[in-house]
Amino acid sequence: MMDTKKVYLSLLKKYGQQGWWPLFITQDTNNKTHRDWRVENGLTYGISYLDLKKHQTGFRDPCFEIAVGAILTQNTAWKNVAVAIINLYKAKALTPQKLLKLPTAKLQKLIRPAGYFRQKTKKLKLFAEWLIKNHDGEIKQLGRSPSSVLRSLLLARWGIGRETADSIILYALNKPVFVIDEYTRRLCRRYGVEFEDYDEYRQFFEKAFLKQNYSKQRLSKIYQEYHGLIVRAEKIFPSPRQRRGRRPSRL
């Protein structure tokens, strides 16, 4: 049986801290002055949640940027999302208000690299509109609700499923919920673990850490790192199709 905590510690020892969620940081604050930062695809990893406010401007809310990234990453590779995020930053459109003011055609052009740009444009505009009408355009206001209520609110939005909602809760609002994606399912399959439902996977990972009586802040940090580590590891390991029947390796 898969020991989720043991796997986490093994991945952490092998790959080190991943620092998810990545953001676009301009060159005047590049990673040369921050040893824990690294840059991939033009985005910077390793920025602590408490430091996000340092990168807030009149046209950019880092927490909203994370939510935008969570929506854009649906059905596409992260490197494509990175291009779209940088485009939105350069267009000064990373707050709900600024994004909503963009003409639809302009927004579609900016996020086109992320694929499904028409659908995602609609998702982003509806999400931004909802934040403005119900939360004064401040995504952090959502964090005042308990996670279960918050999750229901997000899932009621058109185009936001469980993985996207949980990514927003964990990374944009720093609340402990484990994000399940295809990389996570692949990791589980290599250990012979499979479930029918998304939330069964989520609870499988969460229960190992809930027993430790960690604070919510500590749990959020662990879940963020664990998700980042799984993505890193599973990008390196060959997929089942690539292995062509070879005995799966374990971490």
C-alpha positions as CSV (number, residue, x, y, z in Angstrom):
1,M,0.0,0.0,0.0
2,M,1.2,3.5,-0.8
3,D,2.5,5.4,2.2
4,T,1.7,9.0,1.1
5,K,3.8,10.7,3.8
6,K,6.8,8.5,3.1
7,V,6.5,9.3,-0.6
8,Y,6.3,13.0,0.2
9,L,9.5,12.9,2.2
10,S,11.3,10.8,-0.5
11,L,10.3,13.3,-3.2
12,L,11.3,16.2,-1.0
13,K,14.7,14.7,-0.4
14,K,15.3,13.9,-4.0
15,Y,14.0,17.1,-5.7
16,G,14.0,19.8,-2.9
17,Q,11.3,22.4,-2.4
18,Q,9.4,23.3,-5.6
19,G,7.9,26.6,-4.5
20,W,4.5,26.4,-6.3
21,W,2.6,28.5,-7.5
22,P,4.8,30.3,-10.0
23,L,4.3,34.0,-10.8
24,F,5.7,36.4,-13.3
25,I,8.3,38.6,-11.7
26,T,9.9,41.5,-13.6
27,Q,13.7,41.6,-14.2
28,D,14.4,44.2,-11.5
29,T,13.6,41.6,-8.9
30,N,15.1,38.5,-10.6
31,N,16.1,35.4,-8.8
32,K,19.8,36.4,-8.4
33,T,18.9,38.0,-5.1
34,H,16.7,35.2,-3.9
35,R,18.4,31.9,-3.5
36,D,15.2,30.0,-3.1
37,W,13.8,31.3,-6.3
38,R,14.1,29.6,-9.7
39,V,12.7,30.6,-13.1
40,E,11.1,28.3,-15.6
41,N,9.2,29.3,-18.7
42,G,9.5,32.9,-17.7
43,L,7.7,32.4,-14.3
44,T,9.3,32.4,-10.9
45,Y,8.9,29.6,-8.3
46,G,9.6,29.9,-4.6
47,I,7.7,33.1,-3.7
48,S,6.2,32.6,-0.2
49,Y,2.5,33.3,0.2
50,L,3.2,36.0,2.7
51,D,5.3,37.8,0.1
52,L,2.7,37.9,-2.6
53,K,1.4,41.3,-1.5
54,K,4.9,42.8,-2.3
55,H,4.1,42.1,-6.0
56,Q,0.7,43.7,-6.0
57,T,0.2,46.7,-8.2
58,G,-2.8,48.7,-9.5
59,F,-3.2,46.2,-12.4
60,R,-2.0,43.0,-10.8
61,D,-3.3,41.0,-7.8
62,P,-1.0,38.0,-7.4
63,C,-3.8,35.9,-5.8
64,F,-6.1,36.7,-8.7
65,E,-3.2,35.8,-11.1
66,I,-3.0,32.4,-9.4
67,A,-6.7,31.8,-10.0
68,V,-6.4,32.9,-13.6
69,G,-3.5,30.4,-14.0
70,A,-5.6,27.6,-12.4
71,I,-8.3,28.3,-15.0
72,L,-6.0,28.6,-18.0
73,T,-4.1,25.4,-17.1
74,Q,-7.2,23.3,-17.9
75,N,-6.4,20.8,-20.7
76,T,-3.0,22.3,-21.6
77,A,0.7,22.3,-20.6
78,W,1.9,24.7,-18.0
79,K,4.5,26.2,-20.4
80,N,1.6,27.4,-22.6
81,V,-0.1,29.0,-19.6
82,A,3.1,30.8,-18.7
83,V,3.0,32.6,-22.1
84,A,-0.6,33.6,-21.5
85,I,0.1,34.9,-18.0
86,I,3.0,37.0,-19.2
87,N,0.8,38.4,-22.0
88,L,-1.8,39.4,-19.4
89,Y,0.8,41.0,-17.2
90,K,2.2,43.0,-20.1
91,A,-1.4,44.1,-21.0
92,K,-1.8,45.2,-17.3
93,A,-4.9,43.0,-16.9
94,L,-4.3,40.8,-13.8
95,T,-7.1,42.2,-11.6
96,P,-10.8,41.3,-12.0
97,Q,-11.5,44.9,-12.9
98,K,-8.7,45.2,-15.5
99,L,-9.4,41.8,-17.0
100,L,-13.1,42.5,-17.4
101,K,-12.5,45.8,-19.2
102,L,-10.5,44.0,-21.9
103,P,-12.5,43.5,-25.2
104,T,-13.3,39.9,-25.7
105,A,-11.2,39.7,-28.9
106,K,-8.2,41.2,-27.1
107,L,-8.5,38.8,-24.2
108,Q,-8.8,35.8,-26.6
109,K,-5.6,36.9,-28.3
110,L,-3.7,37.3,-25.1
111,I,-4.6,33.8,-23.8
112,R,-4.6,32.0,-27.1
113,P,-1.3,30.1,-26.3
114,A,-3.2,28.3,-23.4
115,G,-5.6,26.7,-25.9
116,Y,-9.5,26.7,-25.8
117,F,-9.2,30.4,-25.7
118,R,-12.8,31.2,-26.5
119,Q,-14.1,29.0,-23.6
120,K,-11.4,30.2,-21.3
121,T,-12.1,33.8,-22.1
122,K,-15.7,33.2,-21.1
123,K,-14.6,31.5,-17.9
124,L,-12.3,34.3,-16.9
125,K,-14.8,37.0,-17.6
126,L,-17.5,35.3,-15.7
127,F,-15.2,34.6,-12.7
128,A,-14.0,38.2,-12.7
129,E,-17.5,39.5,-12.9
130,W,-18.6,37.3,-10.0
131,L,-15.7,38.5,-7.9
132,I,-16.6,42.2,-8.6
133,K,-20.3,41.8,-7.9
134,N,-20.1,39.6,-4.8
135,H,-16.7,40.2,-3.3
136,D,-15.7,43.8,-4.3
137,G,-13.3,42.4,-6.8
138,E,-11.1,41.1,-4.0
139,I,-10.4,37.4,-4.3
140,K,-9.0,37.3,-0.7
141,Q,-12.5,38.0,0.6
142,L,-13.3,34.5,-0.4
143,G,-10.9,33.2,2.2
144,R,-13.2,34.4,4.9
145,S,-15.5,31.4,4.3
146,P,-14.7,27.9,5.5
147,S,-13.1,25.7,2.9
148,S,-16.2,23.5,2.4
149,V,-18.4,26.6,1.8
150,L,-15.7,28.2,-0.4
151,R,-15.4,25.0,-2.5
152,S,-19.1,25.0,-3.1
153,L,-19.1,28.6,-4.1
154,L,-16.3,28.0,-6.6
155,L,-17.9,24.8,-8.0
156,A,-21.1,26.8,-8.7
157,R,-19.1,28.9,-11.2
158,W,-19.4,27.9,-14.8
159,G,-16.2,26.3,-16.0
160,I,-14.7,25.6,-12.6
161,G,-14.3,22.0,-11.7
162,R,-12.9,20.3,-8.6
163,E,-9.2,20.5,-9.6
164,T,-9.4,24.1,-10.5
165,A,-11.4,25.0,-7.4
166,D,-8.9,23.2,-5.1
167,S,-6.0,24.9,-6.9
168,I,-7.6,28.3,-6.2
169,I,-8.3,27.4,-2.5
170,L,-4.8,26.0,-1.9
171,Y,-2.6,28.4,-3.8
172,A,-4.6,31.7,-4.1
173,L,-6.2,31.5,-0.7
174,N,-3.6,29.4,1.2
175,K,-6.2,27.0,2.7
176,P,-5.3,23.3,3.1
177,V,-6.9,21.1,0.4
178,F,-5.0,18.6,-1.6
179,V,-5.1,19.1,-5.4
180,I,-5.6,16.1,-7.5
181,D,-4.5,16.1,-11.2
182,E,-3.5,13.5,-13.7
183,Y,0.1,13.5,-12.4
184,T,-1.2,12.5,-9.0
185,R,-3.3,9.7,-10.5
186,R,-0.3,8.5,-12.4
187,L,1.8,8.4,-9.2
188,C,-0.9,6.5,-7.5
189,R,-1.2,3.9,-10.3
190,R,2.5,3.2,-10.0
191,Y,1.8,2.1,-6.5
192,G,-1.2,0.1,-7.4
193,V,-3.7,2.7,-5.9
194,E,-6.7,3.7,-7.9
195,F,-10.0,5.3,-6.9
196,E,-13.2,6.0,-8.8
197,D,-13.8,9.5,-7.6
198,Y,-11.6,12.7,-7.4
199,D,-12.5,13.3,-3.7
200,E,-11.4,9.7,-2.8
201,Y,-7.9,10.6,-4.1
202,R,-8.0,13.9,-2.2
203,Q,-9.0,12.3,1.1
204,F,-6.4,9.5,0.6
205,F,-3.6,12.1,0.6
206,E,-5.1,14.4,3.2
207,K,-5.8,11.8,5.9
208,A,-2.1,10.9,6.3
209,F,-1.3,14.5,7.3
210,L,-4.4,15.4,9.3
211,K,-3.4,12.8,11.9
212,Q,-0.3,14.9,12.7
213,N,-2.2,17.9,14.2
214,Y,-0.4,20.3,12.0
215,S,-1.7,23.9,11.8
216,K,-3.7,24.9,8.8
217,Q,-0.8,27.0,7.6
218,R,1.6,24.1,7.9
219,L,-0.8,21.8,6.1
220,S,-1.2,24.3,3.2
221,K,2.6,24.5,2.8
222,I,2.9,20.7,2.8
223,Y,0.1,20.3,0.2
224,Q,1.6,23.0,-2.0
225,E,5.0,21.4,-1.9
226,Y,3.7,17.8,-2.3
227,H,1.6,18.8,-5.4
228,G,4.7,20.6,-6.9
229,L,6.9,17.6,-6.2
230,I,4.4,15.2,-7.8
231,V,4.3,17.3,-11.0
232,R,8.1,17.5,-11.0
233,A,8.6,13.7,-10.5
234,E,5.9,12.6,-12.9
235,K,7.2,14.8,-15.7
236,I,10.5,13.0,-15.4
237,F,9.2,9.5,-15.1
238,P,8.0,7.9,-18.4
239,S,4.2,7.5,-18.8
240,P,2.8,3.9,-18.7
241,R,2.6,4.0,-22.5
242,Q,6.2,4.9,-22.8
243,R,7.3,2.2,-20.4
244,R,5.6,-0.4,-22.6
245,G,5.1,-2.9,-19.8
246,R,8.4,-2.4,-17.9
247,R,8.2,-2.9,-14.2
248,P,7.2,0.4,-12.6
249,S,9.8,2.0,-10.4
250,R,8.9,3.4,-7.0
251,L,10.1,6.5,-5.3
